[in-house]
């Protein structure tokens, strides 16, 4: 029997998928007709350095969010304490703040320590992306049955051992998902980075720089390279998450 309702829902979803994929497909396919410009960009030291800066800083920001965000996610999932709602609001609020405002706030808070250096880029990326890691970790730990942890404790396991051998492994799929989203959000950041650390240039900033100074055709090869690199890394990480988690994300 034909499921008309599912077909209707799929049709609505297809519109959004098409809306998202058309700009990517058009941009990449158009650039493929100008391979010389793409090859030239791939051999440009400025472009290569900017790509390294983007991947390096977004990866560092993601690792920092994991080191500090996973413990916070566990506390938010397992403990009730005064001010918990405030802490959760603090974690969530970076998602709502305009990115240019984020850059200004970071400069006011940390001044010249983050101005035009890798630390500034990482700080901007971490600010806008850490929420994904914390919230995914929290949801992952909340999905772990506390009774399992209690049983392990009654059998003599310490809290540390329970965390690393039971809670963390069972929540790992959600944590990994959050890390993927954090990395994606970090590498896509532009506004805050432009204010905090115009140099050393990341690929995101270089694309905007080329667009403002030389036009659309000059910025397109770098944009396409960044799209393809991000797509490959993103798909690969999701495939790893599926294999590790035994499901889809």
Phi and psi in degrees as GROMACS dihedral restraints (atoms count N, CA, C in turn):
[ dihedral_restraints ]
;  ai    aj    ak    al  type     phi  dphi    fc
    3     4     5     6     1   -72.9    20    10
    4     5     6     7     1   129.9    20    10
    6     7     8     9     1   -90.8    20    10
    7     8     9    10     1    88.4    20    10
    9    10    11    12     1   -64.1    20    10
   10    11    12    13     1   -35.0    20    10
   12    13    14    15     1   -65.8    20    10
   13    14    15    16     1   -42.5    20    10
   15    16    17    18     1   -65.0    20    10
   16    17    18    19     1   -37.7    20    10
   18    19    20    21     1   -62.9    20    10
   19    20    21    22     1   -41.0    20    10
   21    22    23    24     1   -63.0    20    10
   22    23    24    25     1   -45.9    20    10
   24    25    26    27     1   -63.6    20    10
   25    26    27    28     1   -41.9    20    10
   27    28    29    30     1   -63.2    20    10
   28    29    30    31     1   -35.9    20    10
   30    31    32    33     1   -65.2    20    10
   31    32    33    34     1   -42.1    20    10
   33    34    35    36     1   -64.2    20    10
   34    35    36    37     1   -42.6    20    10
   36    37    38    39     1   -65.1    20    10
   37    38    39    40     1   -34.3    20    10
   39    40    41    42     1   -62.5    20    10
   40    41    42    43     1   -33.9    20    10
   42    43    44    45     1   -60.0    20    10
   43    44    45    46     1   -45.4    20    10
   45    46    47    48     1   -67.0    20    10
   46    47    48    49     1   -40.9    20    10
   48    49    50    51     1   -60.3    20    10
   49    50    51    52     1   -44.6    20    10
   51    52    53    54     1   -63.5    20    10
   52    53    54    55     1   -42.5    20    10
   54    55    56    57     1   -59.6    20    10
   55    56    57    58     1   -38.5    20    10
   57    58    59    60     1   -76.6    20    10
   58    59    60    61     1   -38.8    20    10
   60    61    62    63     1   -83.5    20    10
   61    62    63    64     1   -27.3    20    10
   63    64    65    66     1   -59.8    20    10
   64    65    66    67     1   -49.2    20    10
   66    67    68    69     1   -60.0    20    10
   67    68    69    70     1   -38.2    20    10
   69    70    71    72     1   -65.6    20    10
   70    71    72    73     1   -48.3    20    10
   72    73    74    75     1   -63.3    20    10
   73    74    75    76     1   -43.4    20    10
   75    76    77    78     1   -65.7    20    10
   76    77    78    79     1   -44.3    20    10
   78    79    80    81     1   -63.1    20    10
   79    80    81    82     1   -47.7    20    10
   81    82    83    84     1   -67.6    20    10
   82    83    84    85     1   -46.1    20    10
   84    85    86    87     1   -64.6    20    10
   85    86    87    88     1   -38.0    20    10
   87    88    89    90     1   -63.1    20    10
   88    89    90    91     1   -40.5    20    10
   90    91    92    93     1   -68.1    20    10
   91    92    93    94     1   -29.7    20    10
   93    94    95    96     1   -64.5    20    10
   94    95    96    97     1   -21.0    20    10
   96    97    98    99     1   -80.8    20    10
   97    98    99   100     1    -6.4    20    10
   99   100   101   102     1  -129.1    20    10
  100   101   102   103     1    64.5    20    10
  102   103   104   105     1   -65.3    20    10
  103   104   105   106     1   -29.4    20    10
  105   106   107   108     1   -60.3    20    10
  106   107   108   109     1   -41.8    20    10
  108   109   110   111     1   -66.9    20    10
  109   110   111   112     1   -36.1    20    10
  111   112   113   114     1   -67.7    20    10
  112   113   114   115     1   -43.5    20    10
  114   115   116   117     1   -65.0    20    10
  115   116   117   118     1   -40.2    20    10
  117   118   119   120     1   -61.2    20    10
  118   119   120   121     1   -42.0    20    10
  120   121   122   123     1   -65.0    20    10
  121   122   123   124     1   -38.2    20    10
  123   124   125   126     1   -68.6    20    10
  124   125   126   127     1   -20.0    20    10
  126   127   128   129     1  -101.3    20    10
  127   128   129   130     1     2.9    20    10
  129   130   131   132     1   -87.0    20    10
  130   131   132   133     1   120.9    20    10
  132   133   134   135     1   -62.1    20    10
  133   134   135   136     1   -34.7    20    10
  135   136   137   138     1   -63.6    20    10
  136   137   138   139     1   -43.5    20    10
  138   139   140   141     1   -65.5    20    10
  139   140   141   142     1   -46.0    20    10
  141   142   143   144     1   -62.4    20    10
  142   143   144   145     1   -41.4    20    10
  144   145   146   147     1   -63.6    20    10
  145   146   147   148     1   -39.3    20    10
  147   148   149   150     1   -67.0    20    10
  148   149   150   151     1   -37.2    20    10
  150   151   152   153     1   -65.4    20    10
  151   152   153   154     1   -42.6    20    10
  153   154   155   156     1   -60.6    20    10
  154   155   156   157     1   -44.4    20    10
  156   157   158   159     1   -59.6    20    10
  157   158   159   160     1   -41.9    20    10
  159   160   161   162     1   -64.6    20    10
  160   161   162   163     1   -49.5    20    10
  162   163   164   165     1   -68.0    20    10
  163   164   165   166     1   -42.2    20    10
  165   166   167   168     1   -63.0    20    10
  166   167   168   169     1   -52.1    20    10
  168   169   170   171     1   -68.2    20    10
  169   170   171   172     1   -38.0    20    10
  171   172   173   174     1   -67.6    20    10
  172   173   174   175     1   -34.4    20    10
  174   175   176   177     1   -69.1    20    10
  175   176   177   178     1   -43.3    20    10
  177   178   179   180     1   -62.7    20    10
  178   179   180   181     1   -43.4    20    10
  180   181   182   183     1   -61.0    20    10
  181   182   183   184     1   -39.4    20    10
  183   184   185   186     1   -66.8    20    10
  184   185   186   187     1   -42.2    20    10
  186   187   188   189     1   -63.7    20    10
  187   188   189   190     1   -40.0    20    10
  189   190   191   192     1   -63.3    20    10
  190   191   192   193     1   -42.3    20    10
  192   193   194   195     1   -64.6    20    10
  193   194   195   196     1   -31.3    20    10
  195   196   197   198     1   -71.1    20    10
  196   197   198   199     1   -45.5    20    10
  198   199   200   201     1   -60.7    20    10
  199   200   201   202     1   -41.1    20    10
  201   202   203   204     1  -101.7    20    10
  202   203   204   205     1   -24.5    20    10
  204   205   206   207     1   -81.3    20    10
  205   206   207   208     1   -34.4    20    10
  207   208   209   210     1   -64.9    20    10
  208   209   210   211     1   -46.7    20    10
  210   211   212   213     1   -59.5    20    10
  211   212   213   214     1   -39.8    20    10
  213   214   215   216     1   -64.7    20    10
  214   215   216   217     1   -40.1    20    10
  216   217   218   219     1   -61.4    20    10
  217   218   219   220     1   -37.7    20    10
  219   220   221   222     1   -66.0    20    10
  220   221   222   223     1   -44.7    20    10
  222   223   224   225     1   -62.1    20    10
  223   224   225   226     1   -43.5    20    10
  225   226   227   228     1   -65.8    20    10
  226   227   228   229     1   -29.4    20    10
  228   229   230   231     1   -81.0    20    10
  229   230   231   232     1   -32.6    20    10
  231   232   233   234     1  -108.0    20    10
  232   233   234   235     1   -21.1    20    10
  234   235   236   237     1  -115.9    20    10
  235   236   237   238     1   143.5    20    10
  237   238   239   240     1  -111.3    20    10
  238   239   240   241     1   124.8    20    10
  240   241   242   243     1  -150.6    20    10
  241   242   243   244     1   160.5    20    10
  243   244   245   246     1   -65.2    20    10
  244   245   246   247     1   129.5    20    10
  246   247   248   249     1    91.9    20    10
  247   248   249   250     1     4.4    20    10
  249   250   251   252     1   -61.0    20    10
  250   251   252   253     1   -43.2    20    10
  252   253   254   255     1   -63.1    20    10
  253   254   255   256     1   -35.0    20    10
  255   256   257   258     1   -66.0    20    10
  256   257   258   259     1   -44.1    20    10
  258   259   260   261     1   -61.2    20    10
  259   260   261   262     1   -42.5    20    10
  261   262   263   264     1   -63.3    20    10
  262   263   264   265     1   -38.5    20    10
  264   265   266   267     1   -65.2    20    10
  265   266   267   268     1   -38.9    20    10
  267   268   269   270     1   -62.8    20    10
  268   269   270   271     1   -40.0    20    10
  270   271   272   273     1   -65.0    20    10
  271   272   273   274     1   -38.3    20    10
  273   274   275   276     1   -83.9    20    10
  274   275   276   277     1   -26.7    20    10
  276   277   278   279     1   -63.4    20    10
  277   278   279   280     1   -29.7    20    10
  279   280   281   282     1   -57.7    20    10
  280   281   282   283     1   -26.0    20    10
  282   283   284   285     1   -66.5    20    10
  283   284   285   286     1   -27.0    20    10
  285   286   287   288     1   -97.2    20    10
  286   287   288   289     1   -12.9    20    10
  288   289   290   291     1   -83.6    20    10
  289   290   291   292     1   129.9    20    10
  291   292   293   294     1   -54.7    20    10
  292   293   294   295     1   142.4    20    10
  294   295   296   297     1   -66.0    20    10
  295   296   297   298     1   -33.5    20    10
  297   298   299   300     1   -64.8    20    10
  298   299   300   301     1   -35.5    20    10
  300   301   302   303     1   -66.6    20    10
  301   302   303   304     1   -37.6    20    10
  303   304   305   306     1   -57.7    20    10
  304   305   306   307     1   -46.1    20    10
  306   307   308   309     1   -60.6    20    10
  307   308   309   310     1   -43.7    20    10
  309   310   311   312     1   -63.2    20    10
  310   311   312   313     1   -44.5    20    10
  312   313   314   315     1   -61.3    20    10
  313   314   315   316     1   -42.5    20    10
  315   316   317   318     1   -63.8    20    10
  316   317   318   319     1   -39.1    20    10
  318   319   320   321     1   -66.0    20    10
  319   320   321   322     1   -42.1    20    10
  321   322   323   324     1   -62.1    20    10
  322   323   324   325     1   -39.2    20    10
  324   325   326   327     1   -77.2    20    10
  325   326   327   328     1   -42.3    20    10
  327   328   329   330     1  -117.9    20    10
  328   329   330   331     1    -3.7    20    10
  330   331   332   333     1    51.7    20    10
  331   332   333   334     1  -136.7    20    10
  333   334   335   336     1   -70.8    20    10
  334   335   336   337     1   -12.6    20    10
  336   337   338   339     1   -61.9    20    10
  337   338   339   340     1   -26.9    20    10
  339   340   341   342     1  -115.6    20    10
  340   341   342   343     1     6.5    20    10
  342   343   344   345     1   -78.1    20    10
  343   344   345   346     1   120.0    20    10
  345   346   347   348     1    52.9    20    10
  346   347   348   349     1    53.4    20    10
  348   349   350   351     1  -152.8    20    10
  349   350   351   352     1   173.7    20    10
  351   352   353   354     1   -60.5    20    10
  352   353   354   355     1   -36.4    20    10
  354   355   356   357     1   -59.8    20    10
  355   356   357   358     1   -38.7    20    10
  357   358   359   360     1   -66.4    20    10
  358   359   360   361     1   -42.0    20    10
  360   361   362   363     1   -62.1    20    10
  361   362   363   364     1   -47.1    20    10
  363   364   365   366     1   -63.5    20    10
  364   365   366   367     1   -40.3    20    10
  366   367   368   369     1   -61.0    20    10
  367   368   369   370     1   -44.7    20    10
  369   370   371   372     1   -63.6    20    10
  370   371   372   373     1   -44.8    20    10
  372   373   374   375     1   -64.0    20    10
  373   374   375   376     1   -42.3    20    10
  375   376   377   378     1   -64.4    20    10
  376   377   378   379     1   -41.2    20    10
  378   379   380   381     1   -60.4    20    10
  379   380   381   382     1   -43.1    20    10
  381   382   383   384     1   -85.3    20    10
  382   383   384   385     1   -12.5    20    10
  384   385   386   387     1  -115.0    20    10
  385   386   387   388     1   -18.4    20    10
  387   388   389   390     1   -62.3    20    10
  388   389   390   391     1   -29.4    20    10
  390   391   392   393     1   -55.2    20    10
  391   392   393   394     1   -37.7    20    10
  393   394   395   396     1   -64.6    20    10
  394   395   396   397     1   -41.9    20    10
  396   397   398   399     1   -66.3    20    10
  397   398   399   400     1   -47.3    20    10
  399   400   401   402     1   -61.6    20    10
  400   401   402   403     1   -48.8    20    10
  402   403   404   405     1   -67.7    20    10
  403   404   405   406     1   -38.4    20    10
  405   406   407   408     1   -67.5    20    10
  406   407   408   409     1   -39.8    20    10
  408   409   410   411     1   -63.4    20    10
  409   410   411   412     1   -44.4    20    10
  411   412   413   414     1   -58.6    20    10
  412   413   414   415     1   -47.5    20    10
  414   415   416   417     1   -63.8    20    10
  415   416   417   418     1   -36.8    20    10
  417   418   419   420     1   -64.9    20    10
  418   419   420   421     1   -44.8    20    10
  420   421   422   423     1   -68.4    20    10
  421   422   423   424     1   -34.3    20    10
  423   424   425   426     1   -66.1    20    10
  424   425   426   427     1   -26.7    20    10
  426   427   428   429     1   -79.0    20    10
  427   428   429   430     1   -12.9    20    10
  429   430   431   432     1   -81.8    20    10
  430   431   432   433     1   126.8    20    10
  432   433   434   435     1   -65.3    20    10
  433   434   435   436     1   119.2    20    10
  435   436   437   438     1   -63.5    20    10
  436   437   438   439     1   -23.8    20    10
  438   439   440   441     1   -61.7    20    10
  439   440   441   442     1   -34.5    20    10
  441   442   443   444     1   -63.1    20    10
  442   443   444   445     1   -42.2    20    10
  444   445   446   447     1   -65.7    20    10
  445   446   447   448     1   -40.0    20    10
  447   448   449   450     1   -64.0    20    10
  448   449   450   451     1   -40.9    20    10
  450   451   452   453     1   -61.4    20    10
  451   452   453   454     1   -44.3    20    10
  453   454   455   456     1   -61.9    20    10
  454   455   456   457     1   -38.3    20    10
  456   457   458   459     1   -66.5    20    10
  457   458   459   460     1   -39.8    20    10
  459   460   461   462     1   -67.5    20    10
  460   461   462   463     1   -23.2    20    10
  462   463   464   465     1   -86.5    20    10
  463   464   465   466     1     3.4    20    10
  465   466   467   468     1   104.3    20    10
  466   467   468   469     1     0.6    20    10
  468   469   470   471     1   -74.8    20    10
  469   470   471   472     1   139.9    20    10
  471   472   473   474     1   -75.6    20    10
  472   473   474   475     1   165.8    20    10
  474   475   476   477     1   -61.1    20    10
  475   476   477   478     1   -37.8    20    10
  477   478   479   480     1   -63.9    20    10
  478   479   480   481     1   -45.0    20    10
  480   481   482   483     1   -66.2    20    10
  481   482   483   484     1   -40.4    20    10
  483   484   485   486     1   -60.8    20    10
  484   485   486   487     1   -42.3    20    10
  486   487   488   489     1   -62.0    20    10
  487   488   489   490     1   -48.6    20    10
  489   490   491   492     1   -81.8    20    10
  490   491   492   493     1   -22.1    20    10
  492   493   494   495     1  -104.9    20    10
  493   494   495   496     1   -17.7    20    10
  495   496   497   498     1  -123.1    20    10
  496   497   498   499     1   -62.9    20    10
  498   499   500   501     1   -62.1    20    10
  499   500   501   502     1   -52.2    20    10
  501   502   503   504     1   -63.6    20    10
  502   503   504   505     1   -48.0    20    10
  504   505   506   507     1   -60.4    20    10
  505   506   507   508     1   -38.3    20    10
  507   508   509   510     1   -72.1    20    10
  508   509   510   511     1   -26.3    20    10
  510   511   512   513     1   -95.4    20    10
  511   512   513   514     1     0.1    20    10
  513   514   515   516     1   -61.8    20    10
  514   515   516   517     1   -36.0    20    10
  516   517   518   519     1   -62.7    20    10
  517   518   519   520     1   -44.9    20    10
  519   520   521   522     1   -65.1    20    10
  520   521   522   523     1   -40.4    20    10
  522   523   524   525     1   -62.7    20    10
  523   524   525   526     1   -43.2    20    10
  525   526   527   528     1   -64.1    20    10
  526   527   528   529     1   -39.3    20    10
  528   529   530   531     1   -60.4    20    10
  529   530   531   532     1   -45.3    20    10
  531   532   533   534     1   -62.7    20    10
  532   533   534   535     1   -37.2    20    10
  534   535   536   537     1   -65.0    20    10
  535   536   537   538     1   -39.8    20    10
  537   538   539   540     1   -60.8    20    10
  538   539   540   541     1   -46.5    20    10
  540   541   542   543     1   -66.6    20    10
  541   542   543   544     1   -36.3    20    10
  543   544   545   546     1   -64.2    20    10
  544   545   546   547     1   -44.2    20    10
  546   547   548   549     1   -63.2    20    10
  547   548   549   550     1   -43.2    20    10
  549   550   551   552     1   -62.9    20    10
  550   551   552   553     1   -42.3    20    10
  552   553   554   555     1   -67.6    20    10
  553   554   555   556     1   -37.9    20    10
  555   556   557   558     1   -65.0    20    10
  556   557   558   559     1   -46.4    20    10
  558   559   560   561     1   -73.1    20    10
  559   560   561   562     1   -13.7    20    10
  561   562   563   564     1   -93.1    20    10
  562   563   564   565     1    -6.6    20    10
  564   565   566   567     1   -70.6    20    10
  565   566   567   568     1   136.6    20    10
  567   568   569   570     1  -131.7    20    10
  568   569   570   571     1   -53.6    20    10
  570   571   572   573     1   -54.4    20    10
  571   572   573   574     1   -50.7    20    10
  573   574   575   576     1   -67.0    20    10
  574   575   576   577     1   -37.2    20    10
  576   577   578   579     1   -65.7    20    10
  577   578   579   580     1   -39.2    20    10
  579   580   581   582     1   -57.6    20    10
  580   581   582   583     1   -35.8    20    10
  582   583   584   585     1   -82.9    20    10
  583   584   585   586     1   -41.3    20    10
  585   586   587   588     1   -83.7    20    10
  586   587   588   589     1   -45.4    20    10
  588   589   590   591     1  -145.8    20    10
  589   590   591   592     1    80.8    20    10
  591   592   593   594     1   -64.4    20    10
  592   593   594   595     1   -30.9    20    10
  594   595   596   597     1  -123.3    20    10
  595   596   597   598     1   148.9    20    10
  597   598   599   600     1   -66.0    20    10
  598   599   600   601     1   140.1    20    10
  600   601   602   603     1   -71.6    20    10
  601   602   603   604     1   132.6    20    10
  603   604   605   606     1   -90.7    20    10
  604   605   606   607     1   167.4    20    10
  606   607   608   609     1   -62.9    20    10
  607   608   609   610     1   -35.6    20    10
  609   610   611   612     1   -61.0    20    10
  610   611   612   613     1   -44.2    20    10
  612   613   614   615     1   -70.1    20    10
  613   614   615   616     1   -38.6    20    10
  615   616   617   618     1   -63.6    20    10
  616   617   618   619     1   -39.1    20    10
  618   619   620   621     1   -58.7    20    10
  619   620   621   622     1   -47.4    20    10
  621   622   623   624     1   -65.1    20    10
  622   623   624   625     1   -39.0    20    10
  624   625   626   627     1   -62.2    20    10
  625   626   627   628     1   -46.9    20    10
  627   628   629   630     1   -65.8    20    10
  628   629   630   631     1   -38.2    20    10
  630   631   632   633     1   -64.4    20    10
  631   632   633   634     1   -43.8    20    10
  633   634   635   636     1   -68.3    20    10
  634   635   636   637     1   -34.0    20    10
  636   637   638   639     1   -96.3    20    10
  637   638   639   640     1   -31.9    20    10
  639   640   641   642     1  -124.5    20    10
  640   641   642   643     1   -10.8    20    10
  642   643   644   645     1   103.5    20    10
  643   644   645   646     1  -179.8    20    10
  645   646   647   648     1   -64.5    20    10
  646   647   648   649     1   -44.5    20    10
  648   649   650   651     1   -64.7    20    10
  649   650   651   652     1   -31.5    20    10
  651   652   653   654     1   -74.7    20    10
  652   653   654   655     1   -33.0    20    10
  654   655   656   657     1   -84.2    20    10
  655   656   657   658     1   -21.0    20    10
  657   658   659   660     1   -61.9    20    10
  658   659   660   661     1   -44.3    20    10
  660   661   662   663     1   -57.7    20    10
  661   662   663   664     1   -41.7    20    10
  663   664   665   666     1   -66.9    20    10
  664   665   666   667     1   -40.1    20    10
  666   667   668   669     1   -61.3    20    10
  667   668   669   670     1   -42.7    20    10
  669   670   671   672     1   -65.5    20    10
  670   671   672   673     1   -42.6    20    10
  672   673   674   675     1   -60.4    20    10
  673   674   675   676     1   -44.5    20    10
  675   676   677   678     1   -65.3    20    10
  676   677   678   679     1   -39.1    20    10
  678   679   680   681     1   -60.9    20    10
  679   680   681   682     1   -48.3    20    10
  681   682   683   684     1   -66.8    20    10
  682   683   684   685     1   -42.5    20    10
  684   685   686   687     1   -62.7    20    10
  685   686   687   688     1   -46.8    20    10
  687   688   689   690     1   -61.9    20    10
  688   689   690   691     1   -41.4    20    10
  690   691   692   693     1   -64.1    20    10
  691   692   693   694     1   -45.3    20    10
  693   694   695   696     1   -62.6    20    10
  694   695   696   697     1   -47.4    20    10
  696   697   698   699     1   -64.5    20    10
  697   698   699   700     1   -43.4    20    10
  699   700   701   702     1   -64.0    20    10
  700   701   702   703     1   -46.3    20    10
  702   703   704   705     1   -65.3    20    10
  703   704   705   706     1   -41.0    20    10
  705   706   707   708     1   -61.9    20    10
  706   707   708   709     1   -45.7    20    10
  708   709   710   711     1   -63.7    20    10
  709   710   711   712     1   -38.7    20    10
  711   712   713   714     1   -67.8    20    10
  712   713   714   715     1   -35.8    20    10
  714   715   716   717     1   -65.0    20    10
  715   716   717   718     1   -40.8    20    10
  717   718   719   720     1   -62.8    20    10
  718   719   720   721     1   -41.9    20    10
  720   721   722   723     1   -63.1    20    10
  721   722   723   724     1   -38.5    20    10
  723   724   725   726     1   -64.4    20    10
  724   725   726   727     1   -44.5    20    10
  726   727   728   729     1   -65.2    20    10
  727   728   729   730     1   -43.9    20    10
  729   730   731   732     1   -70.0    20    10
  730   731   732   733     1   -37.3    20    10
  732   733   734   735     1   -91.5    20    10
  733   734   735   736     1   -12.1    20    10
  735   736   737   738     1    71.7    20    10
  736   737   738   739     1    19.8    20    10
  738   739   740   741     1  -155.5    20    10
  739   740   741   742     1  -164.7    20    10
  741   742   743   744     1  -113.6    20    10
  742   743   744   745     1   154.2    20    10
